[in-house]
Structures are given as structure tokens and as C-alpha cells.
Amino acid sequence: MKISPADNSYATFCDLTTGYRLFYLLREACNAGIIDRVAEHACTTEELVKQCGLRAEEGGRFVESLVNVGLLERYDGQLYLSRFAATYLASTSPENQVHVLEFEELLMENWGQLGKVLRDGQGSLIQERSPDEYQRRLNLFQGAMAEAARVRARELWEALPGLPETGLIIDIGAGDGSYLHEFLTGHPGWQALACDLPDVCNAAQSGSTHPNLRWHPINIIAEHELGQLVEMQRGQASLVVLSNLIHCYSAEENSNLLARLAQLTTADGMVIVHDFYTDGNGFGAMYDLHMLVNTFNGRCYTIPETADLLQQAGLPQHTVLELPSRSHAVIAGRSSSVEAGTSLHLLRTTARQLGFHAAVDLDPVVITIEPWVKAKCSYGCSQYGRKWSCPPHSMGSEEFKELLGCYSRALLVAGQPPLRSFQEQLLELEKAAFLGGFKKALAFSGGPCCWCETCPEDRCTFPEKRRPSLESCGCDVFALAERAGIKMGPLKNSDDFVQYVGLLLVE
Ligand SMILES: C[S@@+](CC[C@H](N)C(=O)[O-])C[C@H]1O[C@@H](n2cnc3c(N)ncnc32)[C@H](O)[C@@H]1O
């Protein structure tokens, strides 16, 4: 998460300081067996508390909390799982994250000593463990990685459309092979090669297998082993994937690794570096601290640092995809075929690079048009009738409604003053979208047009730059921003942050 510049609410402070409570709530709902029991059959609170061996009073209050935060639903006195709980918490769900919860609790021990690491250095918390304890932790780590991988792999491959029918994909640091299994499900004509340390390969191979998947045990940091892989597969891979791997190594090690791995790719092949990036979002920034407290030498990189390493490896073209669960994929190749221009993911990233602090894609059907919005323009705005972008000259609500019907997606963006820069960024974004393949891209600004101090009476001086403001079309901007998770409210104090909201319709 990132605290938005306009957010000065104590509610956010409380959310931050009490976030751990929700974690323990999730964890205990699983540990006590509540989630799995409700998954098996609907029941009343009394039955559930009894079946899970909880005290009537305390257990009842806990179950009530689960209902109140939305993990359980109550209908006709019977308890059911919410969709969220059924997907991520029920142990029968293919996407369950039960090991992630268990492993996170171990990670918290070190987070509590962040100050010591800042004073004594990275690695100062790492302790010798007994072989049994080491193995227990390793199993938990691998289980957690595999669970997260199942969800993240789907997000990655969904964001990478337009691949040929056949090809070879090589996964470096493949873990349990989740990324490749998911890939082969969507691309059955491909062959896959999973590379990882021998122990990891052995464990993974004894699990589920796929006829198109081969395993290659390797220590990629050992120069001769990496050299053998390159000789064996030189120029053959359409895709080489490194997911959550570069954060285990130094920039120098990664530089060498990427330079060698680039040699595995075909002329128009691509290397995908999927990871958490410090400049990607708040989650990436926190992930770097996670590396700091929990590993000897792990660290996160910035997106430009990674693109530079790939460029030095001989892959000068790159693009970046932001994925729904906050990871990013830097995709690099030799040719401009890397361009994933029609992707909304890419457009969101471009929006951030242009300086918007939020960029959320949505379906235009959620945009509501309210008569009161235009009335507020007509009665109470000093710019009424003075701007060619505002009422009564701007687009009418009916026309706006009709226009929305021509689009299947939209990007809502939020930025800061000065308004002129915000409007310049919007035009840049519209241009990037158009050049990226969204032929119908059209931007709607927030606030009155500011290309001229005052508009001439007979015509607009800059029709090529004029865009209607969202509110002038009757759009309820507050409701739309709230729907997109952008905190916004009327300015009450002189030191409240001003933010502008604009819309880009795309198709
Ligand atoms: C953090 S896990 C990521 C697993 C998977 N790619 C994912 O994104 O979920 C890193 C993986 O890289 C593997 N790995 C780390 N160093 C390696 C090395 N020197 N040689 C081969 N594999 C390595 C680890 O064994 C582990 O499976």
C-alpha cells in the first residue's frame, strides 16, 4: 500500500497500526478449523463453536468478528464462507494460501527486530538452526512459495497475450514448477524446461508431472554448470523466465547471469524478470525490507536497474507489466516485438511513470452520470460559461452516456497540482495509449481547461488540446474515485492536499 498524498485520515493510521490483527484473525480462523468446517457444510454459530472445541462465549464473539469482517456470511441463521475465504483459506481450494499464512508468522519474528538489522547490518538476525528445525522452515518456505506461485503464475501469463502456438520456455529457479504448469495449461503446444537446484528438482519431480515438462538440476551460480546449460540450449528458447530469483543475488551476479541467459533465447525471444521492485509500488518497497530482515544478502531492485542489466545483456528493448497482485514483469528482447502495446497493464505503468499517483482500470459501465453534477457546474462555479471545455459548451450528459457505450475499458488516474501539468500528463497518456494500439483512446480531464488564461468568445484556441472535464459531462467523480479505491473528499482545510482525477477511455 501507499499513503496517497491527499490522505490525512486517522482512519489510515489506525488501519496501518492494526493490520496485524487481521492477519491473526485469518490465521486463527484456519487454525481453529472454522474455515474448513464451514466449507464442508453450512452451520449455525453454536454448532461451529462446539465442533471446533471453542468456548461458547469467546468462540461466539470470534465467529461474529469473522462475519463482521466478511470472511463468513450468515444467511437464515446458517454460516457460509465468503468467496474470499473459500478461495484463499479453505484447504480444499486449489488457490489456498494456508502455508503462506503459517510462513508469514515466522517472518514476523525478524520484522520485530528491524531496528537491530538497521544498526548491526543485514544478516545479523540469521541463526544456526537444528537440522530438524531447518527442514521444517524450508518445507514451510517451499509450500508458501508454491501456493503464491499458483496465483501469481496465472496473473503473469494472462498479462502476456499473443504468444505463438509452439516454442520452448525455460524457467530459471522454477521452484515446484507452478509457473510452467500454468503456462503449459494455456499453451499445450510448447515444451518447457525447469531449472533449479538438484534437491528442489528432485522434490518437484516426485510431485505432479507434465508430458511437455523436463527438469534440469543446476546451480546457476556455478559458472561451468551455467555454461553447460547455455551450450545445450543456445538460441532455442522463445521465453526465459526468472521469477523471484534476482532478488536472491547481487547486481554483479545478476549481470553475469542475465548476460548468459540472454544467449538461450531465439532471435525474437524474450527474457522475463518477474519480481517485486522497490519503485514498483509500496508492496515492492516493503519487499526490499523483507529481504533486509529475513535474508543474508537478498535485495530488491528498481525497474530501471533491471532494464539496464537486461540491456547490458544484449536485450535493448523492454516493456514492463504491472500485475494485479502487485508484482511486476520486466520483459526484454532484441526486437520491438517485445512491445506489448495493447496491454492495459502497460498503460497503468506508463501512467505511473508520467507522474500520476494512482491509475486504476475499470469497466466504463460503473461510471455514473448524475443530474446534480452538471447543476453544480451551472450554479456555483466561477468558470461557468467561460471555458470551452465546461458547460454549457462541453459535452452533454446524454452524449457522454452514448460515448461510454463505445468503450469496454477505462483508466482512472489521479494526480497533483499544478493543474496544467496534470492536463499535460493526461494528453501524454492518451497519446501513449493511441500509439500503443488503443485507437479510440480519449481523455477526460479533471477541473477546467487551463491551456489559456481566458477563452476567446468565438472559438477555442487549442481544440487539439481541449478535453472535457469529467464533471462537466455529469460524471459523479467522487463516486467513481471511491469505487476505484482512490480516497477523495471535499477540501476542508487550507493544508488539505489537492488532487485531480482524470479518465482515459480506451479500446
Ligand atoms: C524465491 S524462489 C522462486 C520460485 C519460483 N520461481 C517463484 O517465483 O515462485 C527462488 C528459486 O530459485 C532457486 N534458486 C536460487 N538460487 C539458485 C541457484 N543458484 N541455482 C538454481 N536455482 C536457484 C531456489 O531453489 C528457488 O526455487
The ligand as an ORCA input file, in Angstrom:
! r2SCAN-3c Opt
* xyz 0 1
  C      12.236    -17.410     -4.270
  S      12.190    -18.913     -5.098
  C      11.149    -18.590     -6.514
  C      10.464    -19.815     -7.060
  C       9.543    -19.523     -8.272
  N      10.302    -19.087     -9.400
  C       8.519    -18.489     -7.889
  O       8.537    -17.369     -8.382
  O       7.658    -18.824     -7.066
  C      13.753    -18.947     -5.824
  C      14.030    -20.246     -6.520
  O      15.286    -20.116     -7.139
  C      16.052    -21.260     -6.854
  N      17.466    -20.888     -6.852
  C      18.066    -19.989     -6.061
  N      19.401    -19.981     -6.298
  C      19.618    -20.902     -7.253
  C      20.787    -21.356     -7.912
  N      21.985    -20.874     -7.596
  N      20.637    -22.285     -8.854
  C      19.430    -22.788     -9.166
  N      18.305    -22.409     -8.579
  C      18.385    -21.470     -7.623
  C      15.596    -21.678     -5.476
  O      15.898    -23.040     -5.212
  C      14.121    -21.397     -5.550
  O      13.396    -22.496     -6.045
*
